[in-house]
Structure formats: structure tokens, C-alpha cells
């Protein structure tokens, strides 16, 4: 529930119970448990950059009791998708949580990709879900399309973003499929179910005795397109025929 004290309590309990392995979903959870133990193996998932998060020494050889799978997005390809779907786009607005290291990293990558394609970059940041509606309202009039990277706060607040953005008839490209299903137009991204399964395969290796400190960080095996037909209808957009097979109504 985005509560650091909850993470600390859970981490302390796992260490006290001397569990065999910890699965940490998203950066804050991994940082919490990694700060409590250097002995118990920790596998992370839904973490964009383990090095930036100061969890490992390198992706190739972690050198700590942490390894796992990364949800690093094809950010540049997602920005290209905006230009492909909406070729008249002049300005892209990027929204993210300023306290999430991985979101800050992706926003920087998005800025670079946006400017490389000759478009303008504007941004709006939040510190909690309470800021999401205001942030969205503040950016819709200053951009032609919106990009939201994988971000814990925004992932849980997409219905709020949806209401504001569709009323303004502005498309949103999300960082992953779940965000599209709950309130963005489209993405080319990872499937978190598949990423979790891939992490589970790593867990089997750890429990069978493999040295986690020597297990490279793994990237998602494949990327998928996802389109939200409800969103498209709300903004009066016709999904191109080539992408129609990837379109579903909003969950």
C-alpha cells in the first residue's frame, strides 16, 4: 500500500523467520529487504534498473544476494509508437513519480527519444496518488500526447488519468499492458505475468543451490502490443488495422 513502514515490518518478519528465498516486487520492496539481510537470497521483479537502485554491482554479475528480472521498457520504441499512431504530434507530455528511481530513469530516456524525433518534451511529476488528477489536468493542455512509464503510483491511478485525458481527447501511451487495460490507449511492452513466471524459473535455480551473486539480471523474453478499444472510442480514434488483433475493451 505504498507504505514504507509496512515494507520494513514485512522485511523484518522474513529475516526473523529465516526464509529460504524472498521475492521482491518493485524497487521499494527490494531495497527494503536488501537493507535487512545480505545472507537470504532475494529475487526481484518489476524493477527497471538494479544498479541505479543500488541493489547490485552490475547486471552481468550482481555480486550481492540480489538478482532477478528487469521490466526495463523499450522506451524509445514506445515513443516511436506515439509518432506512428499520431504523426501530427508536436509535444509529448511525460508523467511520473519523482521519488521512484526507475521512473526518473525512464523519464530521462523518454526525453531523449522524444527530442531525437524532433518533438518537444514537457513533464508533470507527482509524489503520491493524491497528486495524479491535478498533474494530469496540468499537462493535457500543453501536449498532444502523453507518455507514462512503468510507475507504481500511476499504475494504481490509471482510472483517474483516463477520465481527465479522454475528456481532453489526448492519447496516452503506457509503459506496460496493465496500464493500458486500466486507462491508457496503447503500449509495446512487457507482460508482467510472463515476467513473473520467468522469475519463478530463476527461483528454482536458486533453491537448487545456484549462487545468486553470479546470476545475471534477466530481461523480458518478449514484448507485446496492447490496445484499449474503449479508450480509442472515447477519444474518437480508429485503431489501425494492423493493430486491431491486439485491441481489447478496458477492464
N, C-alpha and C positions, 0 to 999 in steps of 0.2 A: 504493500500500500504506500510505496514511496516514502517510507518512514525509516530513517537510518537507525533509530533505536531498536526497531524490530529486527533489522538485519544483524545488529550486534548481539541481540538476545539469541537469535537462531544460531549464529556462528558459535557463540559460547556453548550452547547446548550440544551442537555437533562435536565440538572439540572435547567436551566433558564426557560424551558418550564414546569417544574414540572410534568414530565411524571409519569404515574402510575406504570410503571414497565420497567426495562431495561434488554434486553438480550445481554449478552457479550460473543462473540465467541472468544475463546482462551485467554490465560493468560494475555497478554499485554492489551487487551481491558478491561478485568475485573479489573485489577489493576488500570487502568486509571480512570474508572468511580467510583470505590470504594474509590479512593482518593479524590473524589469530593463531595460525599454525604454519610451520614450514615442514611438517612431517606428513600430514594427511594429504594424499593426492587430491588435487582439485581439477576438475574438468569444467571449462567454461563453454558457454554457447550464447549466441546473440550478443557477442562482443565484437566490436569493429576492429579495434587495434590494441592488442595486448601490450605492445611495447609502450605506446602512448599512455596506457593505463597503468604503467609501471608494475606489471604483473610478471613479466618475463624479460630475459636478456635479448633474445632475438626469436623471430618466427621459426627459423630453421632449427635452432637448438635452444629451447626455453631456458634451461639452466636452473630452473626452480621447481617447486612442486606443483606447478600450474601448466596445463596445456589445454587444448580444446579446439573448437571450430569458430571461425570468424564469419560474421554476417556482413563483411565489407561489401558494399554495393558496387555495381558498375555505374558509379555516379555520372561519369562522362556520357555513357550510353543513355542514361535516364534523361539527361539534359538534351541530348540529341533527339530523344523521343518527343520532347516538347516542341522542338523546331520542326520535326517531321509532321506531327499532328496539327500544329498551329504555326504554319510558316510565316505568318504576319507578326509573330511575337517580337516585340522590341525590348521589353523589360520583363525579367523574371524575378519574382519575389521569393525569398527563401525564409522559411520559419523554422526555428529550432530552440532547444532549451540551452541557455547559456552556461549552465552548470554541468552539462553532460559532455565529458571529454570527447566521446565518439561523435556526438552531434556537431560539436565545434569543428572537429576534423573534417567531417563530410561537408559542412557548410563552406569551408575553405576550398575543398575540391570542387564543389558546385560553382563557386565564384569564378574559379579559374576556367572551368569548362564553359560557363555562360559567356564570359568575356572573350574566350577564344573563338566562339561562334559569332562574335560581333554584337551580342546583346548586352543590355545593361543589367546590373545587379542591384537589388535593394533587399533589405532584410528586416525581420522583426523577431525579437527574441522574447522568451518567457522564462520565468523562474519556477512556476508551478502551473497546475491546470487552471487555477483561478485567473490566470492572465491570458488564456488562449483566445477567448472570444474577443477581447479588446485588441489583442495583437493581430488577429485576422481582419478585424474591421479596419485597423490602421493601415493595412498593406494592400487591400483589394483595389483601392482606387489609384494606387501608384504603380501597378504592374498589369501585364496582360495575361500572365500565367503564374502559378505558384508551385514551388517545389518544397517538399518536406522530406528530409532524410529519415532514416530509421532513428526514432527518438521515443523514449519511453513515455514522456508526458503527452506528446502529440498522438502517439498510438492509442492512448486511452481516451483521447478527447476528439477523435475524428468526427463524431456526430455533430459536435459544436462547430467545428470548422466547416463541415458540409453545409450547414444552414446558412452561414454567412457567405461562403464562396458561391454557392449555387444561386443565392439571391442576387449576387453581383454578376452572375454569368461568367465566372472565371474558372478555368480548368485547374485542377490540381494533379500533379504527378507525385505519387507517394514513393517512399523508399522500399516498401515491401507489400506483398499481396494482402496481408491482413488490413493494412491501412486503406487499401483500395476497397475492399469489401465492406468497410465500415464508414467510408466517407471521402474517398478520392476518386479520380477518374481512371487512372491507369498507372501501370508500372511495368518495368522489366526488372525483375528482382528474384530474390531467393524465396524458397518455400521453407518456412520455419519448421514445419513437420518433418520434412526431409532432412533439414539441418540437425534437428534433434535426434533423428534416427542415426545419422552419421556420427553424432557424438556418442550415442549408445554403443556403436561398434568400437569406438575408441575405449569406452569404459570396460568392455570385455577384455581388451588387451591389457589394460591397467590391472584389473582384478586377476588376470592370469600371470601377473608378475613383471610385465614390461616396465622399464624405467621411464616414468612420465617426464623427467627432466630432459630426456633425449627425443621425445615425441614431437615432431614439428606441428605447428598450428596448421589445421586443415581448412581449406576454403570450400565453399559450397560446390557440390559436384555439377550442378546445372542451374540455369536461370530460366524463369518462366515469364511470359506476358500475362497480365491480368487486367481486364477492363470492367468497369462498373457501368452497366447499361442504364441503371436508374439515374446515375449522375449525368450521363450523356443526355438522356431525355430531359433532365431538369435544366440543362444549360442550352438545349436546342442543338446538340452536336450529333452528327451521324458518324458512328464508328466505321472506319474504313473496312471494306470487305475482307481484306487480308487479315484483319484482327478480330473479325466477328466471332470466330470459334473460341476466342478467349474471353468473351463477354458474358457476364452473369449479372442478375439483379442484385442490388445491395442487400446484404444480410440483415 
